[in-house]
Amino acid sequence: MQQWLNQHSFLFAAVAAILILAAILLRDGVRPSDLLAIGALCLGLAFAYALLGPGESTEREIAAIRSQIGRGQPILLEFQSPF
């Protein structure tokens, strides 16, 4: 469960934010401005995920890294999850 939450934390936080905003705004009934605010939040979160979401490394980057490893000089390797 902890690994799933770690890899899907943005999705969890986004759903929580939408539900909290909907609960606050829709207490007094459904108004067009409330739906617009929820829609804007959804659009903003989708844009943030598209802009900041995980991406693949390019082949050129991988080839450059492999050519530097083992050339007699110390190198710092940093591994990151794509999530």
C-alpha positions as CSV (number, residue, x, y, z in Angstrom):
1,M,0.0,0.0,0.0
2,Q,2.8,2.4,0.8
3,Q,4.5,1.8,-2.6
4,W,1.2,2.4,-4.4
5,L,0.6,5.6,-2.4
6,N,4.2,6.8,-3.1
7,Q,3.8,6.3,-6.9
8,H,0.3,7.7,-7.2
9,S,0.6,10.5,-4.6
10,F,-0.3,13.2,-7.2
11,L,-3.5,11.4,-8.2
12,F,-4.4,10.9,-4.5
13,A,-3.8,14.6,-3.7
14,A,-5.7,15.8,-6.8
15,V,-8.8,13.7,-6.0
16,A,-8.6,14.9,-2.4
17,A,-8.4,18.5,-3.5
18,I,-11.3,18.1,-5.9
19,L,-13.5,16.4,-3.3
20,I,-12.7,19.1,-0.6
21,L,-13.4,21.9,-3.0
22,A,-16.6,20.3,-4.1
23,A,-17.7,19.7,-0.5
24,I,-17.1,23.4,0.4
25,L,-18.6,24.9,-2.7
26,L,-21.7,22.6,-3.1
27,R,-22.9,23.0,0.5
28,D,-25.4,25.7,-0.5
29,G,-26.5,24.1,-3.8
30,V,-25.1,23.9,-7.3
31,R,-24.4,27.2,-9.0
32,P,-22.6,27.8,-12.3
33,S,-19.7,29.5,-10.6
34,D,-19.2,26.5,-8.3
35,L,-19.0,24.2,-11.3
36,L,-16.6,26.6,-13.1
37,A,-14.3,26.6,-10.0
38,I,-14.3,22.8,-9.9
39,G,-13.7,22.6,-13.6
40,A,-10.8,25.1,-13.4
41,L,-9.2,23.0,-10.6
42,C,-9.5,19.9,-12.7
43,L,-8.0,21.7,-15.8
44,G,-5.2,23.1,-13.7
45,L,-4.3,19.7,-12.2
46,A,-4.4,18.1,-15.6
47,F,-2.1,20.8,-17.0
48,A,0.3,20.4,-14.0
49,Y,0.4,16.7,-14.5
50,A,1.1,17.1,-18.2
51,L,3.8,19.7,-17.5
52,L,5.5,18.0,-14.5
53,G,4.6,14.4,-15.1
54,P,7.0,11.5,-15.5
55,G,8.9,11.2,-18.7
56,E,11.3,8.8,-20.3
57,S,15.0,9.4,-20.8
58,T,16.3,9.8,-24.3
59,E,18.6,7.3,-25.9
60,R,21.3,10.0,-26.2
61,E,21.3,10.7,-22.5
62,I,21.6,7.0,-21.7
63,A,24.5,6.6,-24.2
64,A,26.3,9.6,-22.8
65,I,26.0,8.2,-19.2
66,R,27.2,4.7,-20.2
67,S,30.2,6.2,-22.0
68,Q,31.3,8.0,-18.8
69,I,31.0,5.1,-16.4
70,G,34.2,3.2,-15.8
71,R,36.6,5.7,-17.3
72,G,38.7,5.8,-14.1
73,Q,37.1,8.7,-12.6
74,P,34.5,8.6,-9.7
75,I,31.0,9.4,-10.8
76,L,27.9,10.0,-8.8
77,L,24.9,8.0,-9.9
78,E,21.5,9.2,-8.9
79,F,18.5,7.0,-9.6
80,Q,15.0,8.5,-9.8
81,S,11.6,6.9,-10.1
82,P,9.5,8.1,-13.1
83,F,6.6,8.6,-10.8
